[in-house]
Amino acid sequence: MISKREDIRNVAIIAHVDHGKTTLVDALLRQNGVFRENQEVVERVMDSNDIERERGITILSKNTAISYKGHKINIVDTPGHADFGGEVERVLKMVDGVVLLVDAFEGPMPQTRFVLGRAMDLDLPVVVCVNKIDRDGARPQEVVDEVLELLLELGASDEQIDCPFVYASAREGVSSMDPDSLGTDMQPLLDTILDHIPCPTGDPDAPLQMLISTIDYNEYVGRIGVGKVSNGVIKVNQQVVLCNHHDESKMIRTKVSKLYEYNGLARVEVAEAGIGSIVAISGIPEIHIGDTVCAPEKVESIPFQKISEPTIAMYFMVNDSPLAGTEGKYVTSRHIRDRLYRELNTDVSLRVEDTETADCFKVSGRGELHLSVLIENMRREGFEFAVSKAEVLYKTDENGKRLEPMEKCYIDVQDEYTGAVIQKLTQRKGELLNMNPNGAGNTRLEFTIPSRGLIGYRNDFLTDTKGTGIMNTAFDGYGPYKGDLSYRPTGSIISCEKGEAITYGLFNAQERGTLFIGPGAKVYNGMVVGQSPKTEDVEINVCKTKKLTNTRSSGADDALHLTPPRIMSLEQCMDFIDTDELLEVTPQSLRIRKKILDPLLRKRASFKKG
């Protein structure tokens, strides 16, 4: 018999990037006694891995729980970037409602539409929290209207349109039901969650059913499956069967060795858990996202939507440059392959494929950021490898026509820079759909553009807008192929010698363009050491030393002044490399190189291609 679990609420916090999800969770944890009074707590405590903390973004969804007025509120903090949309899609199956966070100044953004659309598809009730009402330029009343328009566009039901609105400043830890009042604490938001998010339902007497929505990984206990108990009771040492809605052949008998519930930031061991509880199971190596944990007497899988397919791919390969193996700990194809396939344990949006050569692997993901996070994690773990230019994944329709992934691109930029942005994106096969000045010297531009048109554009965008522009993208399905485009109008400055870069050689080289290295850097034949303003590549000897002579003119020994080199981040290097180049990634260095190091073979290859 179906019954309600009145003492539990399961809620996900969803929003666009930087609208304050993780900061809001911080405030809820602080005000509900999760931290001691004298405990020093870092900001955005839920962003637990180094890359999340450094970049100020959430990559993996996280579970936590607080107690409020005799109820346990399980909270899932989700990512906001489109590249990690797979994380959002699957955790929504674990909750009974969502808190949609919207910035009081920016209003609904592209990713707001994406995550809210996913919640609508699952018919989840919504509590809207208008955050940052204390920031300059906040316009909460207008944002409420924009959210209601968005709900109507997405085909929300009457109950969803009649959702409650709460106004908050997550940074200050306050919320209110009145847009003109800041309030004193988070109680109004928590009361709204209790009143409007339904409690979980299920049959406590039925055989066990539990859908695994997230996989965690721990080196000590291995894979940890996280999900919500839909029916029955789960107990330690219980015999269970794993099955999967999309893989009918999967039928694995196993045992629950350890069971955990969430309390604050900790996982607490429990002996059993009933309907509505979000629990973690360890000790089952075969467990995967989308599996249903069932009682042996009734094996029935719970439907689970397929995660959106990857749109972009890169080749990861063994580093074969002259400096290979000098800086990395794990350098062989076996190490790289094992690490890439291990990533599939936790990243449901990633695809890894072996290629015809044993030293190269095709890795597909949801975007450049998605793949760059994997690359950065691997280099921090001591891996050394090379990666190719990102390329989009094409499809063909029933008539055999080529289709390519398209993006909706939303740009907020100062009026003076709109011309440069429109010109660049039009050259990259973008089409301007809308242009809305907001009256404060800013304009919002809306484009539809092929995904490949955005590869390598972010650096140009920051330069063209003097770092003031904001660009957001959202996947917009597949469209007809838009024709060829060149990724980079400039050439590369290439080293033609192996050795150490010398000041004298660099001084001569800097007249030919922008350098990426300084004196003392190790270089080799075929390594890219700078950017040439011309379209063709330039080969130069940066190891060249000044020849000593018997006669010296006055001023000959004056110090040579070098322009500081342009040091690029991982994303900037990924954007910069062209289709005939590779990025060499080691724990200590990022080097750009030509795929073919030998200049003669390189010329032959370019003639054949031409």
N, C-alpha and C positions, 0 to 999 in steps of 0.2 A: 504494500500500500504506500503511495507517494505521500511523503510528509515533508515539513519544512524544518530547517535547522536555524531557529530564531537567533541563536547566540553568535552567528558568524555572518560576516559580509566579505565578499571577494570582489575587489575593484582594481582596475588597471588605470594608471595615469597616462593619458596619451596627449600628444601635442606636437607642434612644429619644433624645429631646432631652436634652442636658446629661449624658449618661452617659460622655462623655470620648473620643469618637472622634478628634477633631482633636488633642487633647492626647496621645493614644496615638501618633498618626503623628509628632508632634513628637519624642517620646522615641525612636522607631525611627530617625528621621533623624539625631538627635544622636549616637546610639551607633554609627552606621554610617558616620561620617566624611563626612557630607554638608556639614557646616559646618566652617570652619577653627576652630582652638582659640581664637583671639583674636577670632572673628567675633561681633558683637553680633546676637542673634537675638530677634525679638519672639515672645511666646507665640502659640500657634495660628497658626503660619506658613502653614498651608494655607488659612486664611480670609483670602483675599488682597484682597477688595474692601472698601471703607470700611464699608458697611452690615453686612457679616459681622463685622467687627472691633468695631464699636460695639455691636452687639446680642448678640455672643457666640454667634451661630448660624451654621450652615453652610447656604448657599442653593444653591450649585452643587456638583456632584460634581467632585472634582479627582483628577488622576492624578499619581503619583510613583513612584519606583523606588529600591530599595536593593540592594546586593550583600552576600550573606552566605554564607560557606562555599562559594564558587564558584558560587552560584546567584544569579540575578537575580529579586528578588521585586517584581513590579508591584503597587502598592497603590492602591486607589480609595477616597478618603474621601467618604462619602455624607452627605446631609442627614438630620436626624432628625425634622423637622416634617412632619406629615401634608400640609401645603399643598405641600410639594416632593416628594411621593411619586413623582411622574413621573420625577424624577431617579434615584431608587433603582431603579424598575422596569426602566429601560432599561439601566443599567450592569451589572446582574446577568447580562446576556447576554454580557458581555465577560470574565467571570471564571470560574474553575473551582472556587471555594469561597469561603466567607465566614467572617469572624471576627465572631461576635455578642458585642457588648459589653453587659454588664448591670451596673448599679450595685449594689454589695454591700449597700446600705441599702434602696433603693427596690424592687429586684427587677424582674421583667418588667413593663413598662408598656404602654399601648395601642399605641404605635408599635413597640414590640418585637414584638408580635404581628403587626402589619402587615408589617414588613420580613422577619421570619422566615417568615411565610406565603408571601411572594413567593419566597424562597430554596427553600422546600419544593416549590413548584410547578415549579421548574426542576430539582429533584432535586440541589441542590448540597450537598456535604458541609459540615459546620459545625464550627468550633472555638469553644467558648464561653470568653470571657474575663470573669471576675468582677472588675470594676474597683472602685477606691476602697476596698480592704479595710482601709486605715488610717484611714478616717473614723469619727467617733463613731457608735455604734449599728450598725456593720457586722455583718451576719449571713450570712456567705458560705455556710454549710452549708444554711440554710433557702432561700437564693436558688437554690442548685443544685437542690433539690427542686422549687421553683416552675418553673424552666426545663424540667426533665424533664416536669413535668405539662403545660406549654405545648406541648412537642414532641409528647406523646401526643395532646393535643387537636387539634393541626394535622395529625394523621395521618402523622407522620414514619415513615420506614422503619427497620428494625432497625439499619442502619449509622448513620443520623442520630441515633437515640436513644443509640447507643454512642459518642457524640462525646466528645472529651477536654475537660476543664475546666482552665483556667489561671487563677491568681489574681494580680492585679496592682494596682499603684498607678501609673497613667500619669503623674501629676504628679511622682512621685519617680523615675520611669524604672526601676522594678523589677518583676519577675514571678517566680512560683514555681509549682510543681505542688502545693504544700502550703498549705492555707488558713491555717495557723498560722504560716507563715514568709513574710517579705516578699521574700526573695531579694536579689540584688545588682545585677542588670541585666535586660535584655529577652531574654537568650539562651533561657530556657525557652519563651517564647512563639514565638520565631523557629524553634526546633527543632521545636516542635509543628506549626507551619505547614508546614515541609518534610516532616514525617512523615505528616501527615494530609490536606493539601490536594493533590489529584492534579496531576501535571504535565499541561500541555495536549497534546492529540493532534490529528493531522491527517495528510493525505497531502502530503508535500513535493513529490512529482512530479506531482501533479494540477494542472489549471489553477487560477489564482488565484480565491479566494473570501474576501471580508472584509466583515463586517457593520459598518456605521457606527452606533455606540451613543450617541455624544455629539458635539455640534457646539460648537466654540469660535469666537470671532470676534475678528479683529484688524484694526484700521483700515488697516494697511499691506499685509497679504496677503489680507484678506477672510475667507471661511469656511474653517475648519479641521475636517476630519472625523477623529474618533478612533474606533478600533475594533481588534478582534483579528483577526489573520490566521488563518483557519480551515483553508485548504488552499493549497498552492502557495507561490510566492514573489512578493513585490511589489518592484518596482525603480523607480528614478527614470527618467523619460522613457518608461515603459512605457505602451502603448496599453491602455485598459481600457473597460469598459462599465458604466454605472450602471443597476441595475434595482431594483424594489421589490416585496416580497411582497404588499402591499396595493394596489398600483397597477400593474396588468399593462401599462398603456400606456407606462409610463416605460421608455425605452431610449435612453440618451444615451452616445454615444462620446466619450471625452475622453482626457486624458493626465495621468499623475502628474508634476507639475513639481517638487515637493519632498516629502521624506519625513523624518519625525523619529521618534526613540525617546525615552523618558523616562529621565533619569539624575538622581536626586535631584530637585531642584525645576526642573531645566532641561530644555528640549527640545533634543536633540542631532541635527543632520542626519546621516542615514545614506544609503548608496547602495542598500541592499536590506534586506529583513527576511523571515524565514521564519515557519513555523507557530508559533502561541502568542505571537508578539510583539504587544504593544500599541503601535500606531503612530499617528502623526498625519499626515494628507495635506493639503497646501495647494495652492491654484491651481485648484480646481474649484468655480466659483460655484454650480453647480446641485446640489451635494451636500446631502442632508438626512438627518436621523435615520431609521433604518430602511432606508436604501438598502444594497444589496449591491454592492461593487466586484468585478467579474468580469473574467476574461480573455475576449477577444472570441470565442475558439473554443468556449467553453462558458458561455453566459449562463444562470445558475441562481440565483435569489434564495434567501436564507436566511430562514426564517420568523421573524417578529418580532411579539411580542404588541402589541396596540393599547393605548395608554396610557389610563388611566381618564379618563372624561369630566369636564369641569368641572361644578361644582355651584352656583356663585355668579356673578353678573354685575353689572357697573356700567356706567354710560354715561359716557364721556369726551367732553367737548364744548369748543368754543371759548369762552373766557371773554368774556361780554358785559356785565360789571358796569361801573359808571361809572369804576372804577379800572383797567379792562382796558388792557393794553399798557404800563403804567407801570413794571413791575418785571421782566418776562420778556424773554428774547431771541428765543425761538421761540413765536409766538402764533397763527399761522394754521392753518386746518384741514389744509392741505397738510403743514405741519411735523408736526402731531400725528399725522396718518394715516401718514406715512412712518416716524415713530419707532415707532408701535405695530406696524406690519407688520414692521419690522426686528427687533423683539423676538421675533417668531415664528421667526427664524433659530436662536435658541438655546433658547427655552423651549417644549418640546414639549407642555406641559399647558395652554398658553394658547390662547384662541380670540379672533379679532378679526373683527367683522362691520361692514360699512357699514350705515347706517340710511337711512330715507327722506330725511332732511335731510343735506346735505353737511357740516354742522358738528358732527355727532354720531356717535360710534362705540360699538358695544356690545362690551365686553371681558369675557370669561368666564374664570374661573380656579378653582383648587381650594379657595380660602378667602380670608378677609379679609387674612391675612398675605401670601399670594401676591400679591394685587393691591396691597397697601400698599407692598411692596418695589418694584414697578414704578413706582408713583406717586412714591416717594421718589427713585428713580434719575432719573426724568424731570425733577423739579424741580431736582435738583443739576446737571443738564445744561443748565439755562437755559430749560426749557419752562414756559409759563404756560397753564393750562386749568382747567376746572371738572369735578367728578365728582359723580354722583348717589349716593343711598343704595344700599348693596349689596342685591341681591335674589336669592332662590334661583331656580334653574331647575327648573320643574315638568315632569312627564311625564304621559302618560295611558296607562292599561292597555287591554287589548283590549275591555273593557266600557265604555270612555269615562270611567272614574273618574279623578279627578285624584290623581296621586302626587307626593310631595315628598321631597327628600333628608333622611335621618335621620342622626343622629350618636349614637355611644356617648360619653357624657361621664363621665369619672372624676375625682372630686374628693377630695383629701386635705386635711382641715381640722381645726382644733382643735374639741373637742366642743362648746364654748360657742357656736360659730357655725353648727352644723349646722341649727338651726331656721330661721335667716334664709336659708341657701342653699336648703333644701328648699322654703321658701315661694316664693322668687323663681322657681326653676326650674319649680315646679308651675304658677305663673301663666303661664309661657311654654310651656305644653303639654308639660312634661317629665314622665316617669314614673319613679319611684324603683324600681330593680330590686334593688339590694343595699345593705346598710348594715353595714359591718364595723368595729367598734372594734378598734384594735390594742393596747389596754392601756396606751399611753403618753400618754393624753390626746388622741389623734388618732383620727379616723374616716375611713374611705374610703367614699365614696358613689358608686354607679354608676347613671347615668340613661340612658334613651333619650329623645331630644328632637329635634324638627325643627331642621334647620340654621338656619332663620330665627329660632328661639327663642334662639339663642346670639348673634345679631347685636346688638351694643350691650350685651351682658351683662357683658363683662370688667371694665368700670369699676365697675359695681355690685358685682361679685364681690370686687374688691380692697378696696372700701370696707367691705363687709359682713364681711370676714374680717380687717380691719385690715392688709391686705397680707401675711398669713401663709399664705393658702390656695394650693394648687397645683391647677390645672385642666388636664386633657388630654382631647383629643377625637380620635375616629377615625371616619371615614365608615362608615356601617352600611347602605348601600343605600337604596333608595326604599321609602317606605311610604305608606299612605293619608293624604290631606290631613287635618290635625288641626283645622281651623277657623281663624277670624280671630284675630289677636292684635295688641295695640297695642305699638309699639316703645318709646314713651316716655310716661310718665304726666305729665310736666311740659311747660310751654310755653316759648316763647322770648321774650326781651326784644329788641325790634326798634327800630333807629334810625329816626326819622321825618324826619331832616334829613341833608343832605350837608355835610361839612366836617371839622373837627378836634374830637375829644372834649375837652371842657373839664372841669376839676376840679369846678366848681360843678354842671354837668349830671350828671356821674358820681356826685357825692355824693347827689343826689336819686334817681338811678337805682338805687344800691346798696341802697336800702331795699326795692326791689321784687324782689330776688333776687341771684344770684351773677353778677358781671361777668366778661367774658373780655378786656376791654381796659383800658388805663390812659390817663392824660392824654396828649394829643398824637397819639393813634392816628387815622388817617384812616378816616372812616365815610361811609356813603351810605344813602339811603332804601331800606329793605328788608334792610339788613345785620343779622344777629343779633349782638348785643353782650353777651348774657348769658342765663342760664337762670332762668325764673320758676318758683317752687314750685307755682303754680297750673296747672291743665290748659290754660287758654287763653293765647294769646300776648298780650304787652303792648307797646304802642308808646310810645316815650319819646324825648325830645329830649336827647341827651347833649352837644350842642353849645351848650346854653343857657348864657348868661353872666348874671352878677348885674347887675341894673340899678342904676346909680349914682343916689343921691338927695342932696338938700342936707343932710338930717339923718341922723346916724348914731348908733345906740345903742351903749352901751359893750359891748365884746365882739363887735361886728359884723364886725370885721376879723380875728378869730382864725382861725388856719389850719384849713382843713377837712381832716379825717382820712379818707382813703380806705382801705378794706380792699384788700389786694393782690389783683389780678385772678387768676383761674384760667387759667393758661397751659396749653393742651392740646397734646399731641403729635399727629402725623398720625393714629395709630390711634384716639386718643381722639376726635378730630374726626369720623373716619369712623363711630365708634360713636354719637356724639351726634346727628348730623344725622337729621332725620325725612324721611319720603317726599316732603314738599312743600318740601324744602330742598336746596341744593347746597353743596359745599365748593369754594371758590375756592383753587386751588393755584398759588403763584408761587415763584420761587427764594428770596424773602425772607419771604413771609407765608403764613399759612393763615387764610382768612376764611370764616365760615359765612354764608350768605345765603338768603333765600327765592327759590324759583324765579321767582315773580311779584313783582317789586319794587314795583309800584304798589299801594298799600293798597286802593284801590277795586276794581281788577281782582281782587285777591287775595280780597276778601270775596265778590265775585260767583262766583268759582271755587269757594269753599268752600260757598256756598249750593247751587250746581249739584250738587256732590259729595254734599252732605247730602240 
